Amino acid sequence: MGGLLAGVGVQAWVGHLSGVGGVAVAGAAILSFVGLVDDRRGLPVGGRLAVQVLVAAACLVAMESRWAGGPSGLGLLGLLGMLVWLGWMTNLYNFMDGADGLAGGMAAIGFGTLALSAGLGGVIDLAVLCASISLAALAFLGFNFPPARIFMGDGGSIPLGFLAAALGWAGSIQGAWPGWYPALVFAPFVVDASWTLGQRMLKGEKFWRPHRDHHYQKMVRMGLGHRETVLRWYGALVVGSLIALGMRGLTPAWQLGVGVGWLGCLVGAGWLIDRRWAAHASTP
């Protein structure tokens, strides 16, 4: 966060920080502070969620009312859906920060892809902002790659998730990419976290509590270790990022088909991991 805020400060000083980018970074800074307090002292879950909802709602209202040129056409249900998406991505990154180098590496690759996409779309201020996040994550990864010497904690993972969703929406407002684009870039994270959450809810488990049921955690526990696991995840995100970049010039029908195909591949990979984990867990 220190590296990101330094980069954003320079960007603002030279006059190349957009309003939507500034709103997103301000929200991320608030969430980072709350996450840091939670890391050090512990905060009630309800209080943390309340702050997250308020920050997400304020960010969405600011972007919608000022920079989207008025109503964006989403309607009330669409805006509520965006609020849920912001909240889910905010916590998703925290859920996926459970293996050395995983969340940091995915941030470096994912935001690097968004930076390249924004640059290709001619939205240079957003490209520079996403590049700042990617480079800050890359510098952090030098200390966090397995075996890690420092860890992200809520002070780092929570704002990263928020920025992924908020800047994704900002990019769609500014015409850098369609609304689905960031979800496809970060699809490996989204699919794993959503799959695990759904399974735990169906089982009646307290899904908000720490657990070891994510696919990446099962891969580590089956003997791959942190390094080999995160390298495979990096590969999945690189493939997904290349697919997303390649889809930019396709017709909507082709975009839908390719996107659904990639999501199907990720779901299939998750199913295979679950099957291997079941066989591993049943072995004496």
N, C-alpha and C positions, 0 to 999 in steps of 0.2 A: 504493500500500500504506500510505503514511503517513496519507492521508485515511481509508482504510477502518479502520485500527487506531484512529485517533482516534474515529471514530464508534462502533466496537465498545466502546471504553473507556467512553464516555459511557453506552452501552446497558447495559453490565455494572454501572456505578456506580449507575444508577437501578433496577437489579434486573430488567431486561427482556431479558436474554440467556439463551436456553435452553441446556441442556447440549449438544444436538446442534449448535447454532450455534457454541458455544464450541469444540467439538472440531474442527469444519470450519475455523474461523478459525485455530486453533493449527496445524493441518496446513498450511494455506496460508502461514502465517508462516514455518514451517520451509522449505518449498519456495521461498519468495521469497528467503530468505537464501542457500540453495544456488544458486539461479538468479543471484543478484547476484554471488556469487563466480565462477560460471562466466562471466558477462558480463565481469568484470574480469580474471580470471586464466586461465580455461579449465580445465575439469575433464573427466576421462575419461567417455565415454558410459556405460560400465558402472557407474561409481560413481554418476552421476546417476540412472540407472534403478533402481539398488538402493535409493537413498534414497526415490525416488518410490513404489516398491512397498511399502517398509516403512511409510511414512506412510499410504498408501492402506489397507493391511491393518490398521494400528492404528486408523485412523478407522472403518473398517467394523466391526471387532470391538467397539469401544466403543459405536457406535450400536446394533449388533445385540444386544449382551448387556445393555445398561442401558436404552436408551430404546425399543427395539422390544418390550419386555416379554418377552424371551426369544427363542426361535427365531421368525423372521418367516414361516416357511413356505417360504422360498426353497430350503432344502436346500443340500447341499454344492455341487452344480453351480451353483445359483443364486447362491450367495455368490461362487464363483469367477468367474462371469459378471459380477457387480457389481464385483469387483476389477479385471477386465479393462476394464470400462467406466470406472472411475475412472482407471485408467492411460491409457486412450486419450484421454479428455477432457482430462487433464492435459497431454498432448503435443499434442493437436489444436489447442489455442489457440496454442501456440508455432508450429506449422506454418502457421497462418493469419495470423500476425503478419508479413506481408511487404509491406504497402502502407500508406502514411500514413493513419492514421485508421480503418483497417478493424477491427482487434481492439478498439480503444477504443470505437468507436461501437457495435459489436455487443454489447459488454459493457453499455454504457449502456442500450441498448434491451432486450436479453435479460433482464438482472437487474431492470430496471424492470418488465418483464412479470411476472416471478416475484414481485416485490413486490406488484403489484396482485392477482395470483392468490392469494397467501397472505393478503392483506387480505380479499379476498372470501370466502376459506375460513375466516376467523376466527382465523388463526394470526398474531397481531399481532407477536410477537417475531421470527418469520421474515420477515415483511413489512418490518419496520424494518431488519433485517440486509441483506436483498436491496436495499432502497432505498439503504442506505449504500454498497454496492458500486456501484450504478448512478450515484449522485451523484459518487462518487470518480472513476469512469471518465469521467463527463461533464466534470468539472473538468480531468482529464488531457487530454481531447479538445480543450480550448481551446488546448493547446500542440502537439497531435499531428495535428490536422486538416490536410490538405494546403494549403500546403507545411509539413511538420512541422518543429518546432524541437527537440523531444525525442522519444525513442523508448522503447518499452516494454521490450524486451529480455526475456530469460528471467526476470529478477526480477519482471516484471509479468505476462507471458503465462502462465507455468507455474501460478502460484497462481490465476489467473482460471479456467483450465480445470478445475483441481481443485475450485474452489468451485462451478462450474456443476454438476459431477457430484455432489459431496458434499452440497450444499444441495438438489439435486434429490432425492436419497435421503432426506435429512432431512425434506423436505416431504411425501414419501409416508408416512414414519413418523408424522408429526404430522397426517396427514389433509388437508393443504392441496391436494393434487392426486394423480392416479394416477401410477404409476411411469413411464409413457411420456411424461408431460407435458413435462419439461425437454428431452428429446431432440427433441420437436416444435418447441419454442420456438427452439432453436439448430440446427434442421435444415439451414439453408443452410451453416453451418460444417461440420456432421457429414457431409453429403453430399459436399461438395467435398473435404474432407480424406480421407474414406474412398475416394472414387472415385480420387483421385490416388495414394493409397497402393497400392490394388489394382492399378492399371495399372503402377506402377513394379515391384511384386513380380512380376507376370506377365512383365514384360520382363527380369527378373533383375537389375534395377538396385539399387544400394545406397540404399534408400529413406530411410535415416536421415540421409543427407548433404543439405546445402542444394541446392535446385534451383529451377527457375522454371516448373514444370509445372502449378501450381494454376490453376483457371479464372480467378480474379481476376488472377493474374499474366499470363495470356494476354490478358485484356481490356486491361490496362495496356499490354502490348507491341504490341497491335493498334492503338493510337493513342488509346484513350479517356482515358488519363491517370489519375492517382491519384484526383483529385477526382470525376470522373464515374463511375469504377468503384465507389468506396466509396458514393456516393449510390445507385447501383442496388442494391448489397448492403443498404444500410439499408432500402430499399424492400421488398426480399424478406423481411427479418427482420420488418418491421412487418406485412406481410401474413400471414406465418406466425404471428406473435404474436396477431393478431386472430382467425385461424382457431382457434388453441389456446384462446383465451378463449371464443370462441363454442361450442366443443365441450364445455365443462364440463357443460352441462345435457343433453347428448344421451345416448341409450342406447349401450351398448358397441358394438353393431353399427354404428351411425351413426358413432361415434368412429373405429372401424377403417376404415370406408369413406372418410371425409373425410381421415383421416391418410394413408392409402395414396394417395389422389388428390393430396394436396399433395406427397408425396414423389415421385410420378410426374412432377409439374410440374417439380420441381427437377432430377430426372434428365434430363428432356427439355431443360431449359435448358442443362444441362451438355453434353449431346450436341450441341446447336446451336453452343455455343461451341467445342467441339472441331472440328466441321466447318468453322467459319469460320476457326479457327486453322490447320487443315490447308491451306485455300485460301490464307490469308495467307502461310504459311511457304513455299509452293511458288511464290509470285509472285516473279519476279526483281527 
